[in-house]
Amino acid sequence: MMTNLTCDVAIIGAGTAGLAAERSARRNGAKTLLIDEGFGGTTCASVGCMPSKLLIAAGNAMHAVDQAKVFGVDASAKVDGIAVMARVRKERDAFVAGVEKSIDKLPNEVKIEARAKFAGATILALSDGRQVHAKSVVIATGSSPAIPDMFDVVRGRVLTNESIFELKDLPGSIGVIGAGALGLELAQAMARLGVETMVFDMGETIGGLKDPHVAEAYHAILSREMPILLGVELKAEPEGGGVALSGRVRSRAASASTICSSRRAGHRGSRTSGSRRPGSRSMSTGCPTMILTRCNVAARRSSSRAMRITIARYCTRRRRRA
């Protein structure tokens, strides 16, 4: 016989939003159930803003040395890529452990480790065979990177925000495809750490900015540190141990901006019928990033006067590296 559980508020997903929703509802007297398939911590702590800020801090440290001469300070430094990434993971793991401790403090009767799908407006069918009848349901399943089909041929060389922090060493070069905040900040951090970096975007603006004057100024500032190409249609092919990218810039905005890969709706503790398969959505400015490693960049003009971009394998020295 199927067991029924009842509550005032059922929350699907134990990420940052789900944990906050559960605590708020329980604090206000509601009976809650928090459903997650793994209770593995939050995106922010494990693969999001926290580890990315650690990488940014390392990049800023090197950038400060590079700019020291402006202030009359003669300084030099070398980047130890292995040490940089080891520190990122060490501190990231401490953040995740802190989140896990907070989850462990939740009442056991609140936590349900299972997947959920809707069997009615406020009825959830769990993967363990039980049903949850709630007055209200909060969907806080987050999202996950969706790699576009055009990159299937080089999928083994693709990094997303969920895998980049696992690199043992900084790559020799990267092509960053994704012009949201995460794509831009990771690209800038890598560039400042001596990684040959180039950013691409199918969109016509940078960072999802709406004001054209602000976007133009931001574009110009970031372009001092790395090439950023907008309005690019890309094709990827394996080349040696790396990736070759070729593409056509559709507009005149060919000097700087960002490229985004789309993200599909998350499934933290949930199953959504009719969801898109990875890569089925088009890329658009403002989405999280996709990164192709070990790319060296060269650009030339084609006979049609459209910019052509070719990225060949990076195989020699890295700038300012130990």
Secondary structure, DSSP 8 states (H G I E B T S, - for coil): ---EEEEEEEEE--SHHHHHHHHHHHHTT--EEEEESS----HHHHTSHHHHHHHHHHHHHHHHHHTGGGGT------B-HHHHHHHHHHHHHHHHHHHHHHHHTS-TTTEEES-EEEEETTEEEETTS-EEEEEEEEE---EEE---GGGGGGGGGEEETTTGGG-SS--SEEEEE--SHHHHHHHHHHHHTT-EEEEE-SSSSSTT---HHHHHHHHHHHTTTS-EE-SEEEEEEEETTEEEEEEEE-SS--SS------EEE--TTB--TT---TT-S---TTS--EEEESEEEEEEE-TTS-EEEEEEE--S--TTB-
